[in-house]
Amino acid sequence: MAIPERETVIVERGGGGAAVILAVVVILAAIGIGYIFLANNNGGASGTLDVDVPAVSVDVVPDGQ
């Protein structure tokens, strides 16, 4: 019995488009995070924040426990 000859078929489907889009999104996110932490006017993520909190008065009577 003779062995049938076989032909190798290579199919090129392009692909890789999703990987390119994901890479662009990751790069843009890294640039954005770098801008937030490194390029702001006060030199970094340090600084002070003044918050006005109104005074709270609570009338509590101890019950002797």
Number of C-alpha atoms within 10 A of each C-alpha: 3 4 5 6 5 6 6 5 6 6 6 6 6 6 8 8 9 9 10 11 11 11 12 12 12 12 12 12 12 12 11 12 12 12 12 13 13 13 12 11 8 10 10 12 12 8 7 6 6 5 6 6 6 6 5 5 6 5 5 6 6 6 5 4 3
